[in-house]
Amino acid sequence: MAVVFVSDPDQRLDVDPAAVKDLYGLTPAEAAVASLVGVGRPVLEAARRLGVQTNTVRMQLKQVYAKTGARRQSALVYLVMTGPAHLRLG
């Protein structure tokens, strides 16, 4: 059995924070951060979009790393971009 995923490279990728929360056992705040940073958005942009300080995002990212096993931002991006969190069925 094989599964093939096809995506449009010109389409801006968004990830549902609820999917990230459920997949990795994150809090809602951690999931919101992971869903933004996990698709390549910078920490500063994530903080601005969430209405929090960059230090808050960095602290939440540390928790996300601990819960997902990612050791740095690039590993989180890889995890989110290659995992099932970004899939839209239907």
DSSP file (Angstrom, degrees, kcal/mol; ACC not computed):
  #  RESIDUE AA STRUCTURE BP1 BP2  ACC     N-H-->O    O-->H-N    N-H-->O    O-->H-N    TCO  KAPPA ALPHA  PHI   PSI    X-CA   Y-CA   Z-CA
    1    1 A M              0   0    0      0, 0.0     2,-0.3     0, 0.0     0, 0.0   0.000 360.0 360.0 360.0 142.4    0.0    0.0    0.0
    2    2 A A        -     0   0    0      2,-0.0     2,-0.4     0, 0.0     0, 0.0  -0.970 360.0-152.4-136.3 152.5    1.2    3.5   -0.8
    3    3 A V        -     0   0    0     -2,-0.3     2,-0.5     2,-0.0     0, 0.0  -0.992   9.6-163.3-125.5 133.2    0.0    7.0    0.0
    4    4 A V        -     0   0    0     -2,-0.4     2,-0.5     2,-0.0    -2,-0.0  -0.967   1.8-160.9-119.3 130.0    0.7    9.9   -2.3
    5    5 A F        -     0   0    0     -2,-0.5     2,-0.5     2,-0.0    -2,-0.0  -0.935   6.2-168.4-109.8 130.0    0.3   13.5   -1.1
    6    6 A V        +     0   0    0     -2,-0.5     2,-0.3     2,-0.0    -2,-0.0  -0.965  10.2 176.5-118.4 132.5    0.1   16.2   -3.7
    7    7 A S        -     0   0    0     -2,-0.5     3,-0.0     3,-0.0    -2,-0.0  -0.946  33.1-118.6-135.6 157.5    0.3   19.9   -2.8
    8    8 A D    >   -     0   0    0     -2,-0.3     3,-1.5     1,-0.1    -2,-0.0  -0.849  17.7-155.6 -93.8 114.0    0.3   23.2   -4.6
    9    9 A P  T 3  S+     0   0    0      0, 0.0    -1,-0.1     0, 0.0     4,-0.1   0.706  93.1  56.6 -65.8 -17.8    3.6   25.0   -3.8
   10   10 A D  T 3  S+     0   0    0      2,-0.1     2,-0.4    -3,-0.0    -2,-0.0   0.597  86.6  94.8 -87.2 -11.6    2.0   28.4   -4.5
   11   11 A Q  S <  S-     0   0    0     -3,-1.5     2,-0.3     1,-0.1    -3,-0.0  -0.673  82.8-119.5 -84.5 130.4   -0.7   27.8   -1.9
   12   12 A R        -     0   0    0     -2,-0.4     2,-0.4     1,-0.1    -2,-0.1  -0.529  31.2-130.8 -68.9 127.2    0.0   29.3    1.5
   13   13 A L        +     0   0    0     -2,-0.3     2,-0.4    26,-0.2    -1,-0.1  -0.667  28.3 178.0 -87.4 130.5    0.0   26.5    4.0
   14   14 A D        -     0   0    0     -2,-0.4     2,-0.4    72,-0.2    22,-0.1  -0.963  14.3-150.2-126.0 148.3   -1.9   26.8    7.2
   15   15 A V        -     0   0    0     20,-0.4    71,-0.1    -2,-0.4    24,-0.1  -0.961  21.9-118.0-120.8 135.8   -2.3   24.2    9.9
   16   16 A D    >>  -     0   0    0     69,-0.7     4,-1.8    -2,-0.4     3,-0.7  -0.592  16.8-147.6 -72.0 118.2   -5.3   23.8   12.2
   17   17 A P  H 3> S+     0   0    0      0, 0.0     4,-2.8     0, 0.0     5,-0.2   0.836  97.5  59.7 -57.1 -32.0   -4.1   24.4   15.8
   18   18 A A  H 3> S+     0   0    0      2,-0.2     4,-2.4     1,-0.2     5,-0.2   0.889 104.6  49.4 -63.7 -38.2   -6.7   21.8   17.0
   19   19 A A  H <> S+     0   0    0     -3,-0.7     4,-2.5     2,-0.2    -1,-0.2   0.922 112.6  46.6 -65.9 -43.4   -5.1   19.1   14.9
   20   20 A V  H  X S+     0   0    0     -4,-1.8     4,-2.1     2,-0.2     6,-0.3   0.909 111.8  52.4 -64.0 -41.9   -1.6   20.0   16.2
   21   21 A K  H  X>S+     0   0    0     -4,-2.8     5,-1.3    -5,-0.2     4,-1.3   0.939 114.0  41.6 -58.5 -49.8   -3.0   20.0   19.8
   22   22 A D  H  <5S+     0   0    0     -4,-2.4    -2,-0.2     1,-0.2    -1,-0.2   0.890 114.8  50.6 -68.5 -40.2   -4.6   16.6   19.5
   23   23 A L  H  <5S+     0   0    0     -4,-2.5    -1,-0.2     1,-0.2    -2,-0.2   0.875 124.8  24.6 -66.2 -38.2   -1.6   15.0   17.6
   24   24 A Y  H  <5S-     0   0    0     -4,-2.1    -1,-0.2    -5,-0.2    -2,-0.2   0.352 103.6-113.4-115.7   5.5    1.1   16.1   20.0
   25   25 A G  T  <5 +     0   0    0     -4,-1.3    -3,-0.2     1,-0.2     2,-0.2   0.885  60.4 158.3  67.0  39.9   -0.7   16.6   23.3
   26   26 A L      < -     0   0    0     -5,-1.3    -1,-0.2    -6,-0.3    -2,-0.0  -0.527  44.7-110.2 -94.0 160.0   -0.2   20.4   23.4
   27   27 A T     >  -     0   0    0     -2,-0.2     4,-2.7     1,-0.1     5,-0.2  -0.413  40.1-102.9 -74.8 164.6   -2.1   23.1   25.3
   28   28 A P  H  > S+     0   0    0      0, 0.0     4,-2.0     0, 0.0     5,-0.1   0.899 124.0  48.8 -57.2 -40.4   -4.2   25.4   23.1
   29   29 A A  H  > S+     0   0    0      2,-0.2     4,-2.0     1,-0.2     5,-0.2   0.919 112.5  47.1 -66.5 -43.3   -1.5   28.2   23.4
   30   30 A E  H  > S+     0   0    0      1,-0.2     4,-3.0     2,-0.2    -1,-0.2   0.895 111.4  52.0 -63.8 -39.7    1.3   25.8   22.5
   31   31 A A  H  X S+     0   0    0     -4,-2.7     4,-2.4     2,-0.2    -1,-0.2   0.877 106.9  52.6 -65.3 -37.7   -0.7   24.5   19.6
   32   32 A A  H  X S+     0   0    0     -4,-2.0     4,-1.1    -5,-0.2    -1,-0.2   0.923 113.4  43.9 -63.6 -43.7   -1.3   28.0   18.3
   33   33 A V  H >X S+     0   0    0     -4,-2.0     4,-2.9     1,-0.2     3,-0.5   0.938 114.3  49.5 -65.1 -47.2    2.4   28.7   18.4
   34   34 A A  H 3X S+     0   0    0     -4,-3.0     4,-2.0     1,-0.2    -2,-0.2   0.854 107.3  54.9 -62.4 -35.6    3.3   25.3   16.8
   35   35 A S  H 3< S+     0   0    0     -4,-2.4   -20,-0.4    -5,-0.2    -1,-0.2   0.791 116.3  37.5 -71.6 -26.0    0.8   25.8   14.0
   36   36 A L  H X<>S+     0   0    0     -4,-1.1     5,-1.9    -3,-0.5     3,-1.0   0.917 123.5  38.0 -86.5 -52.9    2.4   29.2   13.1
   37   37 A V  H ><5S+     0   0    0     -4,-2.9     3,-1.8     1,-0.2    -3,-0.2   0.835 109.4  65.2 -68.1 -31.9    6.1   28.4   13.6
   38   38 A G  T 3<5S+     0   0    0     -4,-2.0    43,-0.3    -5,-0.4    -1,-0.2   0.638 100.9  49.3 -68.4 -14.7    5.6   24.9   12.3
   39   39 A V  T < 5S-     0   0    0     -3,-1.0    -1,-0.3    -4,-0.2   -26,-0.2   0.200 130.8 -90.7-107.6  14.9    4.8   26.2    8.8
   40   40 A G  T < 5S+     0   0    0     -3,-1.8    -3,-0.2     1,-0.3    -2,-0.1   0.524  75.5 145.5  97.9   6.3    7.8   28.5    8.8
   41   41 A R      < -     0   0    0     -5,-1.9    -1,-0.3     1,-0.1    -2,-0.1  -0.589  52.9-109.7 -77.3 139.7    6.5   31.7   10.2
   42   42 A P     >  -     0   0    0      0, 0.0     4,-2.5     0, 0.0     5,-0.2  -0.232  21.9-113.6 -66.7 157.0    9.0   33.6   12.3
   43   43 A V  H  > S+     0   0    0      1,-0.2     4,-2.6     2,-0.2     5,-0.2   0.890 117.1  55.2 -56.6 -42.5    8.7   33.9   16.1
   44   44 A L  H  > S+     0   0    0      1,-0.2     4,-2.2     2,-0.2    -1,-0.2   0.910 109.3  46.1 -60.0 -43.8    8.1   37.7   15.8
   45   45 A E  H  > S+     0   0    0      2,-0.2     4,-2.8     1,-0.2     5,-0.2   0.904 111.5  51.9 -66.0 -41.1    5.2   37.2   13.4
   46   46 A A  H  X S+     0   0    0     -4,-2.5     4,-2.1     1,-0.2    -2,-0.2   0.921 110.3  49.1 -61.1 -43.4    3.7   34.4   15.6
   47   47 A A  H  X>S+     0   0    0     -4,-2.6     5,-2.2     2,-0.2     4,-1.1   0.919 112.3  47.9 -61.7 -44.4    3.9   36.7   18.6
   48   48 A R  H  <5S+     0   0    0     -4,-2.2     3,-0.4     1,-0.2    -2,-0.2   0.924 113.0  47.5 -63.8 -44.7    2.2   39.6   16.7
   49   49 A R  H  <5S+     0   0    0     -4,-2.8    -1,-0.2     1,-0.2    -2,-0.2   0.846 116.8  43.4 -65.9 -33.6   -0.6   37.3   15.3
   50   50 A L  H  <5S-     0   0    0     -4,-2.1    -1,-0.2    -5,-0.2    -2,-0.2   0.571 108.6-123.3 -89.4  -9.7   -1.2   35.8   18.7
   51   51 A G  T  <5S+     0   0    0     -4,-1.1     2,-0.3    -3,-0.4    -3,-0.2   0.844  71.6 113.6  71.9  33.9   -1.0   39.2   20.5
   52   52 A V  S   <S-     0   0    0     -5,-2.2    -1,-0.3    -6,-0.2    -2,-0.1  -0.799  71.8 -87.5-128.8 171.4    1.7   38.1   22.9
   53   53 A Q     >  -     0   0    0     -2,-0.3     4,-1.7     1,-0.1     3,-0.4  -0.418  34.8-118.1 -76.0 154.4    5.4   38.9   23.6
   54   54 A T  H  > S+     0   0    0      1,-0.2     4,-2.5     2,-0.2     5,-0.2   0.854 115.9  58.9 -62.1 -33.7    8.1   37.2   21.7
   55   55 A N  H  > S+     0   0    0      2,-0.2     4,-2.3     1,-0.2    -1,-0.2   0.867 102.6  53.3 -64.0 -34.2    9.5   35.8   25.0
   56   56 A T  H  > S+     0   0    0     -3,-0.4     4,-2.4     2,-0.2    -1,-0.2   0.929 109.4  48.0 -63.9 -44.6    6.1   34.1   25.5
   57   57 A V  H  X S+     0   0    0     -4,-1.7     4,-2.5     1,-0.2    -2,-0.2   0.918 111.0  51.1 -62.3 -43.0    6.3   32.5   22.2
   58   58 A R  H  X S+     0   0    0     -4,-2.5     4,-1.8     2,-0.2    -1,-0.2   0.901 110.5  48.6 -62.5 -40.9    9.8   31.3   22.9
   59   59 A M  H  X S+     0   0    0     -4,-2.3     4,-1.4     2,-0.2    -1,-0.2   0.909 112.8  47.8 -65.2 -41.1    8.8   29.8   26.2
   60   60 A Q  H  X S+     0   0    0     -4,-2.4     4,-2.4     1,-0.2    -2,-0.2   0.869 107.4  56.9 -67.7 -35.2    5.9   28.0   24.6
   61   61 A L  H  X S+     0   0    0     -4,-2.5     4,-3.1     1,-0.2    -1,-0.2   0.888 101.9  55.9 -62.1 -38.4    8.2   26.8   21.8
   62   62 A K  H  X S+     0   0    0     -4,-1.8     4,-2.1     1,-0.2    -1,-0.2   0.907 109.3  46.6 -59.6 -40.7   10.4   25.1   24.5
   63   63 A Q  H  X S+     0   0    0     -4,-1.4     4,-2.2     2,-0.2    -2,-0.2   0.901 111.4  51.5 -67.1 -40.5    7.4   23.3   25.7
   64   64 A V  H  X S+     0   0    0     -4,-2.4     4,-2.3     1,-0.2     6,-0.4   0.929 109.5  50.1 -61.5 -45.1    6.4   22.3   22.2
   65   65 A Y  H  X S+     0   0    0     -4,-3.1     4,-2.1     1,-0.2     5,-0.4   0.919 110.6  49.7 -58.7 -44.2    9.9   21.0   21.5
   66   66 A A  H  < S+     0   0    0     -4,-2.1    -1,-0.2     1,-0.2    -2,-0.2   0.892 115.2  43.0 -63.1 -39.7    9.8   18.9   24.7
   67   67 A K  H  < S+     0   0    0     -4,-2.2    -1,-0.2     1,-0.2    -2,-0.2   0.786 121.9  37.6 -79.5 -27.6    6.4   17.4   23.9
   68   68 A T  H  < S-     0   0    0     -4,-2.3    -2,-0.2    -5,-0.2    -1,-0.2   0.633 103.7-120.8 -98.4 -15.5    7.2   16.7   20.2
   69   69 A G     <  +     0   0    0     -4,-2.1     2,-0.2     1,-0.3    -3,-0.2   0.450  64.4 142.2  86.8  -0.1   10.8   15.7   20.5
   70   70 A A        -     0   0    0     -5,-0.4    -1,-0.3    -6,-0.4    -2,-0.2  -0.501  36.7-164.3 -71.9 144.0   11.9   18.5   18.2
   71   71 A R        +     0   0    0      1,-0.2     2,-0.3    -2,-0.2    -1,-0.1   0.594  67.7   9.4-105.7 -14.2   15.2   20.1   19.2
   72   72 A R  S  > S-     0   0    0      1,-0.1     4,-1.7    -7,-0.1     3,-0.4  -0.954  84.7 -90.8-156.5 172.9   15.0   23.3   17.2
   73   73 A Q  H  > S+     0   0    0     -2,-0.3     4,-2.5     1,-0.2     5,-0.2   0.876 120.6  55.1 -59.8 -41.8   12.7   25.3   15.0
   74   74 A S  H  > S+     0   0    0      1,-0.2     4,-2.2     2,-0.2    -1,-0.2   0.866 106.9  51.7 -62.6 -35.2   13.7   23.6   11.8
   75   75 A A  H  > S+     0   0    0     -3,-0.4     4,-2.4     2,-0.2    -1,-0.2   0.868 109.0  50.7 -68.7 -35.9   12.9   20.2   13.3
   76   76 A L  H  X S+     0   0    0     -4,-1.7     4,-2.7     2,-0.2     5,-0.3   0.918 109.3  50.6 -66.0 -43.0    9.4   21.5   14.3
   77   77 A V  H  X S+     0   0    0     -4,-2.5     4,-3.0     1,-0.2     5,-0.2   0.933 111.5  48.5 -59.0 -45.9    8.9   22.8   10.7
   78   78 A Y  H  X S+     0   0    0     -4,-2.2     4,-2.0     1,-0.2     5,-0.2   0.924 111.7  49.8 -59.5 -45.6    9.8   19.4    9.3
   79   79 A L  H  X S+     0   0    0     -4,-2.4     4,-1.2     1,-0.2    -2,-0.2   0.928 116.5  40.3 -60.1 -47.9    7.6   17.6   11.8
   80   80 A V  H  < S+     0   0    0     -4,-2.7     6,-0.5     1,-0.2    -2,-0.2   0.911 116.6  48.8 -70.2 -42.3    4.5   19.8   11.0
   81   81 A M  H  < S+     0   0    0     -4,-3.0    -1,-0.2   -43,-0.3    -2,-0.2   0.780 120.8  34.9 -72.3 -26.3    5.1   19.9    7.2
   82   82 A T  H  < S+     0   0    0     -4,-2.0    -1,-0.2    -5,-0.2    -2,-0.2   0.557 107.1  80.7-103.6  -8.9    5.6   16.2    6.8
   83   83 A G  S >< S-     0   0    0     -4,-1.2     3,-0.8    -5,-0.2     4,-0.1  -0.255  94.7 -96.5 -91.0-179.4    3.1   15.0    9.4
   84   84 A P  G >  S+     0   0    0      0, 0.0     3,-1.2     0, 0.0    -4,-0.1   0.535 101.1  89.1 -76.4  -6.3   -0.6   14.6    9.2
   85   85 A A  G 3  S+     0   0    0      1,-0.3   -69,-0.7    -5,-0.1   -65,-0.1   0.806  88.4  48.1 -64.8 -28.6   -1.4   18.0   10.9
   86   86 A H  G <  S+     0   0    0     -3,-0.8    -1,-0.3    -6,-0.5     2,-0.2   0.496  85.9 112.9 -92.3  -1.4   -1.4   19.9    7.6
   87   87 A L    <   -     0   0    0     -3,-1.2     2,-0.5    -4,-0.1   -82,-0.0  -0.472  47.6-163.2 -74.5 138.8   -3.6   17.5    5.6
   88   88 A R        -     0   0    0     -2,-0.2     2,-0.3     0, 0.0    -2,-0.0  -0.975   9.7-159.7-120.5 115.9   -7.0   18.6    4.6
   89   89 A L              0   0    0     -2,-0.5    -2,-0.0     1,-0.2     0, 0.0  -0.717 360.0 360.0 -96.2 144.3   -9.3   15.8    3.6
   90   90 A G              0   0    0     -2,-0.3    -1,-0.2     0, 0.0     0, 0.0   0.433 360.0 360.0 124.7 360.0  -12.3   16.2    1.5
